[in-house]
């Protein structure tokens, strides 16, 4: 699987519309950045959009975009992948 690009559009209230281009299709996923997960990452002064970007990349390394649910909360990602919070925290830390 090759992900050509991901476009992230903030919708407000910690919600984002993520469009991922895979081969000849575009997959849309509505993501919610739960504040509990964002706080657990403990990355100071980081734009929440960067957490969503890093999460999309993290997920794309593990599965196809069209296999993801159309609505996805960061709580769901943290529950599904034990190392998710630590990996994203490490990736985004200065």
CNS distance restraints for C-alpha pairs under 8 A (distance, minus, plus):
assign (resid   1 and name CA) (resid  22 and name CA) 7.46 0.50 0.50
assign (resid   1 and name CA) (resid  23 and name CA) 7.99 0.50 0.50
assign (resid   1 and name CA) (resid  64 and name CA) 6.92 0.50 0.50
assign (resid   2 and name CA) (resid  22 and name CA) 6.30 0.50 0.50
assign (resid   2 and name CA) (resid  23 and name CA) 6.93 0.50 0.50
assign (resid   3 and name CA) (resid  20 and name CA) 6.98 0.50 0.50
assign (resid   3 and name CA) (resid  21 and name CA) 5.97 0.50 0.50
assign (resid   3 and name CA) (resid  22 and name CA) 5.09 0.50 0.50
assign (resid   3 and name CA) (resid  23 and name CA) 7.36 0.50 0.50
assign (resid   3 and name CA) (resid  60 and name CA) 7.46 0.50 0.50
assign (resid   4 and name CA) (resid  20 and name CA) 7.64 0.50 0.50
assign (resid   4 and name CA) (resid  21 and name CA) 5.55 0.50 0.50
assign (resid   4 and name CA) (resid  22 and name CA) 6.20 0.50 0.50
assign (resid   4 and name CA) (resid  23 and name CA) 7.45 0.50 0.50
assign (resid   5 and name CA) (resid  20 and name CA) 5.96 0.50 0.50
assign (resid   5 and name CA) (resid  21 and name CA) 5.57 0.50 0.50
assign (resid   5 and name CA) (resid  22 and name CA) 7.95 0.50 0.50
assign (resid   6 and name CA) (resid  18 and name CA) 6.73 0.50 0.50
assign (resid   6 and name CA) (resid  19 and name CA) 5.52 0.50 0.50
assign (resid   6 and name CA) (resid  20 and name CA) 4.33 0.50 0.50
assign (resid   6 and name CA) (resid  21 and name CA) 6.33 0.50 0.50
assign (resid   6 and name CA) (resid  53 and name CA) 8.00 0.50 0.50
assign (resid   6 and name CA) (resid  56 and name CA) 7.86 0.50 0.50
assign (resid   7 and name CA) (resid  18 and name CA) 5.71 0.50 0.50
assign (resid   7 and name CA) (resid  19 and name CA) 5.07 0.50 0.50
assign (resid   7 and name CA) (resid  20 and name CA) 6.43 0.50 0.50
assign (resid   8 and name CA) (resid  16 and name CA) 6.50 0.50 0.50
assign (resid   8 and name CA) (resid  17 and name CA) 5.83 0.50 0.50
assign (resid   8 and name CA) (resid  18 and name CA) 4.59 0.50 0.50
assign (resid   8 and name CA) (resid  19 and name CA) 6.46 0.50 0.50
assign (resid   8 and name CA) (resid  49 and name CA) 7.62 0.50 0.50
assign (resid   8 and name CA) (resid  52 and name CA) 7.92 0.50 0.50
assign (resid   8 and name CA) (resid  53 and name CA) 7.32 0.50 0.50
assign (resid   9 and name CA) (resid  16 and name CA) 5.50 0.50 0.50
assign (resid   9 and name CA) (resid  17 and name CA) 5.08 0.50 0.50
assign (resid   9 and name CA) (resid  18 and name CA) 6.37 0.50 0.50
assign (resid  10 and name CA) (resid  14 and name CA) 7.61 0.50 0.50
assign (resid  10 and name CA) (resid  15 and name CA) 6.25 0.50 0.50
assign (resid  10 and name CA) (resid  16 and name CA) 4.50 0.50 0.50
assign (resid  10 and name CA) (resid  17 and name CA) 6.46 0.50 0.50
assign (resid  10 and name CA) (resid  49 and name CA) 7.52 0.50 0.50
assign (resid  11 and name CA) (resid  15 and name CA) 5.28 0.50 0.50
assign (resid  11 and name CA) (resid  16 and name CA) 5.18 0.50 0.50
assign (resid  11 and name CA) (resid  17 and name CA) 6.77 0.50 0.50
assign (resid  12 and name CA) (resid  16 and name CA) 7.32 0.50 0.50
assign (resid  14 and name CA) (resid  32 and name CA) 5.74 0.50 0.50
assign (resid  14 and name CA) (resid  33 and name CA) 5.25 0.50 0.50
assign (resid  14 and name CA) (resid  34 and name CA) 7.20 0.50 0.50
assign (resid  14 and name CA) (resid  48 and name CA) 7.94 0.50 0.50
assign (resid  15 and name CA) (resid  30 and name CA) 7.04 0.50 0.50
assign (resid  15 and name CA) (resid  31 and name CA) 5.69 0.50 0.50
assign (resid  15 and name CA) (resid  32 and name CA) 4.51 0.50 0.50
assign (resid  15 and name CA) (resid  33 and name CA) 6.35 0.50 0.50
assign (resid  16 and name CA) (resid  30 and name CA) 5.71 0.50 0.50
assign (resid  16 and name CA) (resid  31 and name CA) 5.11 0.50 0.50
assign (resid  16 and name CA) (resid  32 and name CA) 6.35 0.50 0.50
assign (resid  16 and name CA) (resid  33 and name CA) 7.99 0.50 0.50
assign (resid  16 and name CA) (resid  52 and name CA) 7.99 0.50 0.50
assign (resid  17 and name CA) (resid  28 and name CA) 6.83 0.50 0.50
assign (resid  17 and name CA) (resid  29 and name CA) 5.92 0.50 0.50
assign (resid  17 and name CA) (resid  30 and name CA) 4.61 0.50 0.50
assign (resid  17 and name CA) (resid  31 and name CA) 6.29 0.50 0.50
assign (resid  18 and name CA) (resid  27 and name CA) 7.99 0.50 0.50
assign (resid  18 and name CA) (resid  28 and name CA) 5.60 0.50 0.50
assign (resid  18 and name CA) (resid  29 and name CA) 5.09 0.50 0.50
assign (resid  18 and name CA) (resid  30 and name CA) 6.09 0.50 0.50
assign (resid  18 and name CA) (resid  31 and name CA) 7.06 0.50 0.50
assign (resid  19 and name CA) (resid  26 and name CA) 6.31 0.50 0.50
assign (resid  19 and name CA) (resid  27 and name CA) 5.53 0.50 0.50
assign (resid  19 and name CA) (resid  28 and name CA) 4.55 0.50 0.50
assign (resid  19 and name CA) (resid  29 and name CA) 6.47 0.50 0.50
assign (resid  20 and name CA) (resid  26 and name CA) 5.54 0.50 0.50
assign (resid  20 and name CA) (resid  27 and name CA) 5.17 0.50 0.50
assign (resid  20 and name CA) (resid  28 and name CA) 6.51 0.50 0.50
assign (resid  20 and name CA) (resid  65 and name CA) 6.87 0.50 0.50
assign (resid  21 and name CA) (resid  25 and name CA) 5.91 0.50 0.50
assign (resid  21 and name CA) (resid  26 and name CA) 4.44 0.50 0.50
assign (resid  21 and name CA) (resid  27 and name CA) 6.38 0.50 0.50
assign (resid  22 and name CA) (resid  26 and name CA) 6.10 0.50 0.50
assign (resid  22 and name CA) (resid  27 and name CA) 7.41 0.50 0.50
assign (resid  22 and name CA) (resid  65 and name CA) 7.52 0.50 0.50
assign (resid  27 and name CA) (resid  65 and name CA) 6.48 0.50 0.50
assign (resid  27 and name CA) (resid  66 and name CA) 6.10 0.50 0.50
assign (resid  28 and name CA) (resid  70 and name CA) 6.65 0.50 0.50
assign (resid  29 and name CA) (resid  68 and name CA) 7.73 0.50 0.50
assign (resid  29 and name CA) (resid  69 and name CA) 7.04 0.50 0.50
assign (resid  29 and name CA) (resid  70 and name CA) 4.54 0.50 0.50
assign (resid  29 and name CA) (resid  71 and name CA) 5.82 0.50 0.50
assign (resid  29 and name CA) (resid  72 and name CA) 7.03 0.50 0.50
assign (resid  30 and name CA) (resid  70 and name CA) 5.95 0.50 0.50
assign (resid  30 and name CA) (resid  71 and name CA) 4.78 0.50 0.50
assign (resid  30 and name CA) (resid  72 and name CA) 6.17 0.50 0.50
assign (resid  31 and name CA) (resid  52 and name CA) 7.83 0.50 0.50
assign (resid  31 and name CA) (resid  71 and name CA) 5.90 0.50 0.50
assign (resid  31 and name CA) (resid  72 and name CA) 4.77 0.50 0.50
assign (resid  31 and name CA) (resid  73 and name CA) 5.56 0.50 0.50
assign (resid  31 and name CA) (resid  74 and name CA) 7.35 0.50 0.50
assign (resid  32 and name CA) (resid  71 and name CA) 7.93 0.50 0.50
assign (resid  32 and name CA) (resid  72 and name CA) 6.34 0.50 0.50
assign (resid  32 and name CA) (resid  73 and name CA) 4.62 0.50 0.50
assign (resid  32 and name CA) (resid  74 and name CA) 6.24 0.50 0.50
assign (resid  33 and name CA) (resid  37 and name CA) 7.42 0.50 0.50
assign (resid  33 and name CA) (resid  38 and name CA) 6.90 0.50 0.50
assign (resid  33 and name CA) (resid  48 and name CA) 7.55 0.50 0.50
assign (resid  33 and name CA) (resid  52 and name CA) 7.26 0.50 0.50
assign (resid  33 and name CA) (resid  73 and name CA) 6.30 0.50 0.50
assign (resid  33 and name CA) (resid  74 and name CA) 5.49 0.50 0.50
assign (resid  34 and name CA) (resid  38 and name CA) 6.40 0.50 0.50
assign (resid  34 and name CA) (resid  73 and name CA) 6.59 0.50 0.50
assign (resid  34 and name CA) (resid  74 and name CA) 5.79 0.50 0.50
assign (resid  34 and name CA) (resid  75 and name CA) 6.42 0.50 0.50
assign (resid  35 and name CA) (resid  39 and name CA) 5.94 0.50 0.50
assign (resid  36 and name CA) (resid  40 and name CA) 6.26 0.50 0.50
assign (resid  36 and name CA) (resid  75 and name CA) 7.88 0.50 0.50
assign (resid  37 and name CA) (resid  41 and name CA) 6.45 0.50 0.50
assign (resid  37 and name CA) (resid  74 and name CA) 6.50 0.50 0.50
assign (resid  37 and name CA) (resid  75 and name CA) 6.32 0.50 0.50
assign (resid  37 and name CA) (resid  78 and name CA) 7.51 0.50 0.50
assign (resid  37 and name CA) (resid  85 and name CA) 7.36 0.50 0.50
assign (resid  38 and name CA) (resid  42 and name CA) 6.93 0.50 0.50
assign (resid  38 and name CA) (resid  48 and name CA) 7.83 0.50 0.50
assign (resid  38 and name CA) (resid  51 and name CA) 7.83 0.50 0.50
assign (resid  39 and name CA) (resid  43 and name CA) 7.72 0.50 0.50
assign (resid  40 and name CA) (resid  85 and name CA) 7.07 0.50 0.50
assign (resid  41 and name CA) (resid  85 and name CA) 5.84 0.50 0.50
assign (resid  41 and name CA) (resid  86 and name CA) 6.96 0.50 0.50
assign (resid  41 and name CA) (resid  88 and name CA) 7.17 0.50 0.50
assign (resid  41 and name CA) (resid  89 and name CA) 4.96 0.50 0.50
assign (resid  42 and name CA) (resid  89 and name CA) 7.05 0.50 0.50
assign (resid  43 and name CA) (resid  89 and name CA) 6.43 0.50 0.50
assign (resid  43 and name CA) (resid  92 and name CA) 6.97 0.50 0.50
assign (resid  43 and name CA) (resid  93 and name CA) 6.11 0.50 0.50
assign (resid  46 and name CA) (resid  50 and name CA) 7.08 0.50 0.50
assign (resid  46 and name CA) (resid  51 and name CA) 7.86 0.50 0.50
assign (resid  46 and name CA) (resid  92 and name CA) 7.93 0.50 0.50
assign (resid  47 and name CA) (resid  51 and name CA) 7.16 0.50 0.50
assign (resid  48 and name CA) (resid  52 and name CA) 6.59 0.50 0.50
assign (resid  49 and name CA) (resid  53 and name CA) 6.17 0.50 0.50
assign (resid  50 and name CA) (resid  54 and name CA) 6.03 0.50 0.50
assign (resid  51 and name CA) (resid  55 and name CA) 6.01 0.50 0.50
assign (resid  51 and name CA) (resid  88 and name CA) 7.38 0.50 0.50
assign (resid  51 and name CA) (resid  92 and name CA) 7.80 0.50 0.50
assign (resid  52 and name CA) (resid  56 and name CA) 6.14 0.50 0.50
assign (resid  53 and name CA) (resid  57 and name CA) 6.34 0.50 0.50
assign (resid  54 and name CA) (resid  58 and name CA) 6.04 0.50 0.50
assign (resid  54 and name CA) (resid  88 and name CA) 6.61 0.50 0.50
assign (resid  54 and name CA) (resid  91 and name CA) 7.96 0.50 0.50
assign (resid  55 and name CA) (resid  59 and name CA) 6.09 0.50 0.50
assign (resid  55 and name CA) (resid  88 and name CA) 7.18 0.50 0.50
assign (resid  56 and name CA) (resid  60 and name CA) 6.07 0.50 0.50
assign (resid  57 and name CA) (resid  61 and name CA) 6.37 0.50 0.50
assign (resid  58 and name CA) (resid  62 and name CA) 6.92 0.50 0.50
assign (resid  58 and name CA) (resid  84 and name CA) 7.98 0.50 0.50
assign (resid  59 and name CA) (resid  63 and name CA) 6.08 0.50 0.50
assign (resid  59 and name CA) (resid  64 and name CA) 7.93 0.50 0.50
assign (resid  59 and name CA) (resid  65 and name CA) 7.89 0.50 0.50
assign (resid  60 and name CA) (resid  64 and name CA) 5.93 0.50 0.50
assign (resid  60 and name CA) (resid  65 and name CA) 6.45 0.50 0.50
assign (resid  63 and name CA) (resid  67 and name CA) 6.79 0.50 0.50
assign (resid  63 and name CA) (resid  68 and name CA) 7.76 0.50 0.50
assign (resid  64 and name CA) (resid  68 and name CA) 7.06 0.50 0.50
assign (resid  68 and name CA) (resid  72 and name CA) 7.87 0.50 0.50
assign (resid  72 and name CA) (resid  76 and name CA) 6.67 0.50 0.50
assign (resid  72 and name CA) (resid  77 and name CA) 7.69 0.50 0.50
assign (resid  73 and name CA) (resid  77 and name CA) 6.81 0.50 0.50
assign (resid  74 and name CA) (resid  78 and name CA) 6.17 0.50 0.50
assign (resid  75 and name CA) (resid  79 and name CA) 6.14 0.50 0.50
assign (resid  76 and name CA) (resid  80 and name CA) 6.14 0.50 0.50
assign (resid  77 and name CA) (resid  81 and name CA) 6.07 0.50 0.50
assign (resid  77 and name CA) (resid  84 and name CA) 7.22 0.50 0.50
assign (resid  78 and name CA) (resid  82 and name CA) 6.46 0.50 0.50
assign (resid  78 and name CA) (resid  83 and name CA) 7.80 0.50 0.50
assign (resid  78 and name CA) (resid  84 and name CA) 5.74 0.50 0.50
assign (resid  78 and name CA) (resid  85 and name CA) 6.44 0.50 0.50
assign (resid  83 and name CA) (resid  87 and name CA) 5.91 0.50 0.50
assign (resid  84 and name CA) (resid  88 and name CA) 6.13 0.50 0.50
assign (resid  85 and name CA) (resid  89 and name CA) 5.98 0.50 0.50
assign (resid  86 and name CA) (resid  90 and name CA) 6.05 0.50 0.50
assign (resid  87 and name CA) (resid  91 and name CA) 6.13 0.50 0.50
assign (resid  88 and name CA) (resid  92 and name CA) 6.08 0.50 0.50
assign (resid  89 and name CA) (resid  93 and name CA) 5.91 0.50 0.50
